[in-house]
Amino acid sequence: MREPLTLVTKTGRAALALGLVSAWFVGDRLLKAIAQTADPHSLGSWLAFRPTANTGIAFSLPLPAALATWLMAIAVGLTLVIAVWQWSAGRRWFPWLLVAVGGSSNVLDRLRYDAVIDYLSIGSWSVFNLADVLIVFGLLLLLLPARLTNRLFAS
């Protein structure tokens, strides 16, 4: 039996995924640069641009700045190693890449500003950034059974 014809090869999917994640990263960095000089303003009835310097870790939990930076940098490094290892083994690497890239953007903030720059607020919920979205989406994908994500995210 012949294998079905696919329009996008695994290499093509990987290139597309890397391109999308790179664009998301650049968008996050640009919005963080804008947040340095922008005033808070509403983007609709439920979304606001509210620049905030988060000196804590996830969900603004308090932690000394230097320790938070080191812990985040180590976590990003390990996540990137896992992503490359998963990719080389033909396993689902994309969720790990999302976490690593999102974490990298937040680590860059810590190194530059001693805080993570958050700027989006939905209703009265916590302020977050696009890098946080990458991290959460990557973690959610990792929670899904591998058989559901392997077709899309395996190398």
Phi and psi restraints in degrees (value plus and minus 20) as a CYANA .aco file:
   2 ARG   PHI     -97.6   -57.6
   2 ARG   PSI     126.5   166.5
   3 GLU   PHI     -94.8   -54.8
   3 GLU   PSI     121.9   161.9
   4 PRO   PHI     -84.5   -44.5
   4 PRO   PSI     126.3   166.3
   5 LEU   PHI     -92.0   -52.0
   5 LEU   PSI     109.1   149.1
   6 THR   PHI    -131.2   -91.2
   6 THR   PSI     122.6   162.6
   7 LEU   PHI     -98.6   -58.6
   7 LEU   PSI     -48.6    -8.6
   8 VAL   PHI    -142.6  -102.6
   8 VAL   PSI     104.6   144.6
   9 THR   PHI     -94.7   -54.7
   9 THR   PSI     150.1   190.1
  10 LYS   PHI     -81.2   -41.2
  10 LYS   PSI     -59.2   -19.2
  11 THR   PHI     -85.4   -45.4
  11 THR   PSI     -59.9   -19.9
  12 GLY   PHI     -83.7   -43.7
  12 GLY   PSI     -61.1   -21.1
  13 ARG   PHI     -83.7   -43.7
  13 ARG   PSI     -60.5   -20.5
  14 ALA   PHI     -84.5   -44.5
  14 ALA   PSI     -63.1   -23.1
  15 ALA   PHI     -84.3   -44.3
  15 ALA   PSI     -61.9   -21.9
  16 LEU   PHI     -83.0   -43.0
  16 LEU   PSI     -63.8   -23.8
  17 ALA   PHI     -81.9   -41.9
  17 ALA   PSI     -64.9   -24.9
  18 LEU   PHI     -83.5   -43.5
  18 LEU   PSI     -59.1   -19.1
  19 GLY   PHI     -84.2   -44.2
  19 GLY   PSI     -64.1   -24.1
  20 LEU   PHI     -85.6   -45.6
  20 LEU   PSI     -63.3   -23.3
  21 VAL   PHI     -86.0   -46.0
  21 VAL   PSI     -58.3   -18.3
  22 SER   PHI     -83.8   -43.8
  22 SER   PSI     -63.1   -23.1
  23 ALA   PHI     -83.3   -43.3
  23 ALA   PSI     -60.1   -20.1
  24 TRP   PHI     -82.7   -42.7
  24 TRP   PSI     -63.1   -23.1
  25 PHE   PHI     -80.6   -40.6
  25 PHE   PSI     -67.6   -27.6
  26 VAL   PHI     -82.2   -42.2
  26 VAL   PSI     -62.4   -22.4
  27 GLY   PHI     -79.5   -39.5
  27 GLY   PSI     -62.4   -22.4
  28 ASP   PHI     -82.4   -42.4
  28 ASP   PSI     -65.1   -25.1
  29 ARG   PHI     -83.7   -43.7
  29 ARG   PSI     -59.9   -19.9
  30 LEU   PHI     -85.1   -45.1
  30 LEU   PSI     -64.5   -24.5
  31 LEU   PHI     -84.5   -44.5
  31 LEU   PSI     -53.8   -13.8
  32 LYS   PHI     -88.0   -48.0
  32 LYS   PSI     -56.8   -16.8
  33 ALA   PHI     -85.9   -45.9
  33 ALA   PSI     -62.2   -22.2
  34 ILE   PHI     -83.9   -43.9
  34 ILE   PSI     -58.5   -18.5
  35 ALA   PHI     -82.4   -42.4
  35 ALA   PSI     -41.8    -1.8
  36 GLN   PHI     -85.8   -45.8
  36 GLN   PSI     -46.9    -6.9
  37 THR   PHI    -142.9  -102.9
  37 THR   PSI     -25.3    14.7
  38 ALA   PHI    -106.9   -66.9
  38 ALA   PSI     129.3   169.3
  39 ASP   PHI    -110.5   -70.5
  39 ASP   PSI     132.7   172.7
  40 PRO   PHI     -82.1   -42.1
  40 PRO   PSI     121.7   161.7
  41 HIS   PHI    -176.3  -136.3
  41 HIS   PSI     135.0   175.0
  42 SER   PHI     -98.2   -58.2
  42 SER   PSI     120.6   160.6
  43 LEU   PHI    -130.7   -90.7
  43 LEU   PSI      -4.9    35.1
  44 GLY   PHI     128.8   168.8
  44 GLY   PSI    -191.7  -151.7
  45 SER   PHI     -93.1   -53.1
  45 SER   PSI     -39.4     0.6
  46 TRP   PHI    -146.1  -106.1
  46 TRP   PSI     -26.4    13.6
  47 LEU   PHI    -145.1  -105.1
  47 LEU   PSI     117.1   157.1
  48 ALA   PHI    -156.6  -116.6
  48 ALA   PSI     130.2   170.2
  49 PHE   PHI    -117.6   -77.6
  49 PHE   PSI      87.1   127.1
  50 ARG   PHI    -151.7  -111.7
  50 ARG   PSI      65.5   105.5
  51 PRO   PHI     -77.2   -37.2
  51 PRO   PSI     109.9   149.9
  52 THR   PHI    -164.7  -124.7
  52 THR   PSI     117.4   157.4
  53 ALA   PHI    -113.6   -73.6
  53 ALA   PSI      92.3   132.3
  54 ASN   PHI    -113.9   -73.9
  54 ASN   PSI      85.8   125.8
  55 THR   PHI    -106.8   -66.8
  55 THR   PSI     -30.9     9.1
  56 GLY   PHI    -105.9   -65.9
  56 GLY   PSI    -185.1  -145.1
  57 ILE   PHI    -123.1   -83.1
  57 ILE   PSI    -170.2  -130.2
  58 ALA   PHI     -69.1   -29.1
  58 ALA   PSI     115.6   155.6
  59 PHE   PHI      37.9    77.9
  59 PHE   PSI       9.9    49.9
  60 SER   PHI      42.6    82.6
  60 SER   PSI       3.8    43.8
  61 LEU   PHI     -84.9   -44.9
  61 LEU   PSI     113.8   153.8
  62 PRO   PHI     -92.4   -52.4
  62 PRO   PSI     119.1   159.1
  63 LEU   PHI    -181.3  -141.3
  63 LEU   PSI     119.7   159.7
  64 PRO   PHI     -73.0   -33.0
  64 PRO   PSI     118.0   158.0
  65 ALA   PHI     -74.4   -34.4
  65 ALA   PSI     -67.8   -27.8
  66 ALA   PHI     -83.9   -43.9
  66 ALA   PSI     -61.8   -21.8
  67 LEU   PHI     -85.3   -45.3
  67 LEU   PSI     -62.4   -22.4
  68 ALA   PHI     -81.2   -41.2
  68 ALA   PSI     -62.3   -22.3
  69 THR   PHI     -83.5   -43.5
  69 THR   PSI     -67.4   -27.4
  70 TRP   PHI     -83.6   -43.6
  70 TRP   PSI     -64.8   -24.8
  71 LEU   PHI     -82.2   -42.2
  71 LEU   PSI     -62.6   -22.6
  72 MET   PHI     -85.5   -45.5
  72 MET   PSI     -62.7   -22.7
  73 ALA   PHI     -83.2   -43.2
  73 ALA   PSI     -62.0   -22.0
  74 ILE   PHI     -84.7   -44.7
  74 ILE   PSI     -63.9   -23.9
  75 ALA   PHI     -82.7   -42.7
  75 ALA   PSI     -61.2   -21.2
  76 VAL   PHI     -85.3   -45.3
  76 VAL   PSI     -64.6   -24.6
  77 GLY   PHI     -79.3   -39.3
  77 GLY   PSI     -66.2   -26.2
  78 LEU   PHI     -83.6   -43.6
  78 LEU   PSI     -60.1   -20.1
  79 THR   PHI     -84.7   -44.7
  79 THR   PSI     -59.7   -19.7
  80 LEU   PHI     -85.8   -45.8
  80 LEU   PSI     -60.6   -20.6
  81 VAL   PHI     -81.0   -41.0
  81 VAL   PSI     -63.4   -23.4
  82 ILE   PHI     -83.5   -43.5
  82 ILE   PSI     -61.5   -21.5
  83 ALA   PHI     -79.9   -39.9
  83 ALA   PSI     -66.6   -26.6
  84 VAL   PHI     -85.1   -45.1
  84 VAL   PSI     -62.4   -22.4
  85 TRP   PHI     -81.8   -41.8
  85 TRP   PSI     -64.9   -24.9
  86 GLN   PHI     -84.6   -44.6
  86 GLN   PSI     -60.6   -20.6
  87 TRP   PHI     -83.4   -43.4
  87 TRP   PSI     -65.7   -25.7
  88 SER   PHI     -87.7   -47.7
  88 SER   PSI     -45.4    -5.4
  89 ALA   PHI    -109.8   -69.8
  89 ALA   PSI     -19.0    21.0
  90 GLY   PHI      55.1    95.1
  90 GLY   PSI       2.2    42.2
  91 ARG   PHI    -122.7   -82.7
  91 ARG   PSI    -199.7  -159.7
  92 ARG   PHI     -93.3   -53.3
  92 ARG   PSI      88.3   128.3
  93 TRP   PHI    -123.2   -83.2
  93 TRP   PSI     -44.1    -4.1
  94 PHE   PHI     -79.2   -39.2
  94 PHE   PSI     -65.5   -25.5
  95 PRO   PHI     -79.0   -39.0
  95 PRO   PSI     -57.8   -17.8
  96 TRP   PHI     -86.3   -46.3
  96 TRP   PSI     -57.7   -17.7
  97 LEU   PHI     -83.7   -43.7
  97 LEU   PSI     -61.7   -21.7
  98 LEU   PHI     -78.0   -38.0
  98 LEU   PSI     -66.2   -26.2
  99 VAL   PHI     -84.2   -44.2
  99 VAL   PSI     -62.6   -22.6
 100 ALA   PHI     -85.8   -45.8
 100 ALA   PSI     -63.1   -23.1
 101 VAL   PHI     -90.1   -50.1
 101 VAL   PSI     -63.8   -23.8
 102 GLY   PHI     -80.7   -40.7
 102 GLY   PSI     -64.4   -24.4
 103 GLY   PHI     -83.7   -43.7
 103 GLY   PSI     -56.7   -16.7
 104 SER   PHI     -81.6   -41.6
 104 SER   PSI     -62.6   -22.6
 105 SER   PHI     -83.4   -43.4
 105 SER   PSI     -61.1   -21.1
 106 ASN   PHI     -89.7   -49.7
 106 ASN   PSI     -54.3   -14.3
 107 VAL   PHI     -86.0   -46.0
 107 VAL   PSI     -60.5   -20.5
 108 LEU   PHI     -77.8   -37.8
 108 LEU   PSI     -60.0   -20.0
 109 ASP   PHI     -81.0   -41.0
 109 ASP   PSI     -65.4   -25.4
 110 ARG   PHI     -80.8   -40.8
 110 ARG   PSI     -60.8   -20.8
 111 LEU   PHI     -88.6   -48.6
 111 LEU   PSI     -55.3   -15.3
 112 ARG   PHI    -108.1   -68.1
 112 ARG   PSI     -60.9   -20.9
 113 TYR   PHI    -136.3   -96.3
 113 TYR   PSI     -21.9    18.1
 114 ASP   PHI      39.4    79.4
 114 ASP   PSI       3.0    43.0
 115 ALA   PHI    -183.6  -143.6
 115 ALA   PSI     139.9   179.9
 116 VAL   PHI    -112.4   -72.4
 116 VAL   PSI     112.3   152.3
 117 ILE   PHI    -108.0   -68.0
 117 ILE   PSI      92.8   132.8
 118 ASP   PHI    -123.7   -83.7
 118 ASP   PSI     132.7   172.7
 119 TYR   PHI    -169.7  -129.7
 119 TYR   PSI     -32.5     7.5
 120 LEU   PHI    -126.2   -86.2
 120 LEU   PSI     117.7   157.7
 121 SER   PHI    -154.1  -114.1
 121 SER   PSI     107.6   147.6
 122 ILE   PHI    -127.7   -87.7
 122 ILE   PSI      92.5   132.5
 123 GLY   PHI      38.1    78.1
 123 GLY   PSI    -153.3  -113.3
 124 SER   PHI    -116.7   -76.7
 124 SER   PSI     -10.1    29.9
 125 TRP   PHI     -91.3   -51.3
 125 TRP   PSI     146.0   186.0
 126 SER   PHI     -76.4   -36.4
 126 SER   PSI     133.8   173.8
 127 VAL   PHI    -102.5   -62.5
 127 VAL   PSI     120.6   160.6
 128 PHE   PHI    -164.7  -124.7
 128 PHE   PSI    -198.4  -158.4
 129 ASN   PHI    -155.3  -115.3
 129 ASN   PSI     155.9   195.9
 130 LEU   PHI     -85.7   -45.7
 130 LEU   PSI     -50.7   -10.7
 131 ALA   PHI     -83.0   -43.0
 131 ALA   PSI     -59.3   -19.3
 132 ASP   PHI     -81.9   -41.9
 132 ASP   PSI     -56.8   -16.8
 133 VAL   PHI     -83.4   -43.4
 133 VAL   PSI     -62.9   -22.9
 134 LEU   PHI     -79.5   -39.5
 134 LEU   PSI     -65.6   -25.6
 135 ILE   PHI     -81.7   -41.7
 135 ILE   PSI     -68.9   -28.9
 136 VAL   PHI     -85.1   -45.1
 136 VAL   PSI     -63.8   -23.8
 137 PHE   PHI     -82.6   -42.6
 137 PHE   PSI     -62.7   -22.7
 138 GLY   PHI     -80.8   -40.8
 138 GLY   PSI     -63.5   -23.5
 139 LEU   PHI     -85.6   -45.6
 139 LEU   PSI     -58.8   -18.8
 140 LEU   PHI     -83.2   -43.2
 140 LEU   PSI     -61.0   -21.0
 141 LEU   PHI     -83.4   -43.4
 141 LEU   PSI     -56.1   -16.1
 142 LEU   PHI     -88.2   -48.2
 142 LEU   PSI     -46.1    -6.1
 143 LEU   PHI     -96.6   -56.6
 143 LEU   PSI     -41.6    -1.6
 144 LEU   PHI     -90.7   -50.7
 144 LEU   PSI     129.6   169.6
 145 PRO   PHI     -78.2   -38.2
 145 PRO   PSI     122.0   162.0
 146 ALA   PHI     -76.8   -36.8
 146 ALA   PSI     -55.8   -15.8
 147 ARG   PHI     -84.6   -44.6
 147 ARG   PSI     -44.2    -4.2
 148 LEU   PHI     -98.2   -58.2
 148 LEU   PSI     -48.9    -8.9
 149 THR   PHI    -126.6   -86.6
 149 THR   PSI     -33.1     6.9
 150 ASN   PHI     -81.2   -41.2
 150 ASN   PSI     -59.4   -19.4
 151 ARG   PHI     -81.9   -41.9
 151 ARG   PSI     -56.2   -16.2
 152 LEU   PHI    -105.3   -65.3
 152 LEU   PSI     -59.9   -19.9
 153 PHE   PHI    -132.0   -92.0
 153 PHE   PSI     -19.9    20.1
 154 ALA   PHI     -93.8   -53.8
 154 ALA   PSI     135.4   175.4
